[in-house]
Amino acid sequence: MRSTRSDRFSIRSPGSPTRTVAAVALATVLVGAACAGPGENPDRGVIAEAMIEGCGDSEVSGLAVFRERPSAEGVKIVDLSLRVDGLPDGLHAVHVHETAACDPCSAAGGHHDPGPFGKTTPDAPDFNHPFHGGDLVNVEVKDGVGSLTTATSRFTLSDGRLSVFDDDGSALIIH
């Protein structure tokens, strides 16, 4: 069984145009066991992609790919791979914000944090940022190019309390 779902999930950053990144129209694809063939993994999870573009800066571009998978313990893990071109060199924060709004860039609201973690240390693997559920690791940009591969159990792509696909969507922000 294969179904697609278009949800509101934007990728954008408030701030000066040289420090902002936006991506829109993230679509998720759920691939179930019914379409798995011999030798394929029957549980591919939820996959979401977004094109990255600059907020007021046409030189910024890239791609973000999210993939949800179960851990050996049954916890939902979201893997994120992104590549961005055109940002200034240095470290840039990567966060999921609470609203899928990109115009203006500051419309994305605060960091995604549906709980229970809040500002406490979660009972989660060390690769999780210690604050909001949407806080991820920084992306390092060198010679205008940045790439990041990370994982988190702080939010999900599938339905549920921790999903980034709630009623008003979410935004991935690169500051």
N, C-alpha and C positions, 0 to 999 in steps of 0.2 A: 504494500500500500504506500502510495506516495502522495503527499499533499503539500501545497505551498500556502504560505500565509504572508500577506504584506502587513507589516505593523509599523507604527511610528517609532522609529529609532533614528536619531540624528547624531551626527558627530560634529561638534563645533566647540570653539573656545572663545570666551570673552577676552578682551584685551586689545592690544595694538594689532593691526593687520599682519605684522611680521611675526607675531607669536600666536597666531590662531589657525586652527584647522577645522574644517567642517566636512561632514559626509552626510548624505541624505539617502532616503529610500532603501533602508536595510530590509532585505527580505529573508525570511527564514524558510528552510526546507526541512521537513521532517521525513526521514526515510525509515520505514519500518521493516520488520523481518520479512514481510510478504514479498518484497522485491529483491531480497538478498539471494544471490546465486551461489553455486558451489564455490567454496574457498573464500567467500566474502564474509566480512563481519556482519552478522545479522542485526547488531545494534549500533548503528552509525550515529545515533543521537540527532540533535538539532544543530543545524549549521546556519550561520547568518553572515552576510557580506555587506560591506558598505564602501563606496568610493569616497575618498577623502579629497576635499577641495578647500582652498583657503577662504577664510571669512574676510572678504575685502581684499584678498591677495591672490590673484589668479596664478601666481607662480607656485603655489602649494598644491600638491596632488599626492595621491597614494591609494592604498587599499587596506582595509581592516577585515580580518576574517575571524569569526568566533565559532567555536565548535564545543558543544556540550557533550560530555561523556560521563559514564558512571565510573567511580573509582572502585578499587577492589573491595572497599568497605561499603559500597553502595551510595556514597556521597556524590552528588552531582558536581562535576568539575567543568569549568568553562576555560578552554584554551583560547588565547588571543594571539594572533600573529598580525603584525601590521608593518607596513613600510610607508614612509612619508618622505617626500622630496620637497625642497624649497624652504625649509625652516632654517633659522639661524643656528649655527653650531652651538652645542651645549646640551644640558639636560633639560627636558621638558616633562612636566607632570602629565600623567594620563589618568583621567577620572571618568566614571560614568555619573552623569548628572540626572536629576529627577524628572525632567520634562523634555520631550522631543520637540523642542522649539529652537529655531536657529536664526530667527530674524526679529530683533537684532541678536547678535551673538550672546548677549547676557541673558537672554530669555530662557536658558536651559535650567535655571533655578539652582538649588544647592546640590550637594553630592547625593547620589542614590544611596539610601540607607533605610530600607524597610524594616530593619531590626532582625534579630534581637541584638545585634552587635553594638549598635550605637557607638559610643566612645569608649567602650570597654574592650579589653583584649578578648578576641573570640576563641572558642575552643576549636581551632582550625589549624591547618598546616602553617609552618613558618613563612611560606611564600606569600601569605596574605598580609596586606598593609594593616597596621594595628588600629586604624580608626574607622572611617565609614565603609559600608559595604561596597561602594563604588570606587574606592581608592585602589589604584593599581601602582605598579612600579613605574619609574621614569623611563622615557625613551631618550637615548643619547643620539644626538645628531652630529655628524662629522662630515665636512665638505658638502653640507646641504642635504645629506641623506641620513635617515634614521630608520632603524628596524628594531622590532621588539617581539619577542616570543615569551609569553608568560602564562600562568594559569591561576585561577582563583576558585574558591568554593563559596565566595561571599554573595554571588548573585547567580541566577539561572537564566536560560533562554526559554525554557519550557514554562508552562503555566504553573502558578503557585505564588506564594507570598514573597519570595525573593526574586521573582521574574522582573527583568528589565522591560518586558512587554506588558506593563499594567495599562490602565485606562488612558493615561496621557503619554505613554511611551517614555523613552529615556534618551539621553544624548551622551555620546562619548566625547569628552573634551580633552584636547591636548593644549596645555598652557605654555 
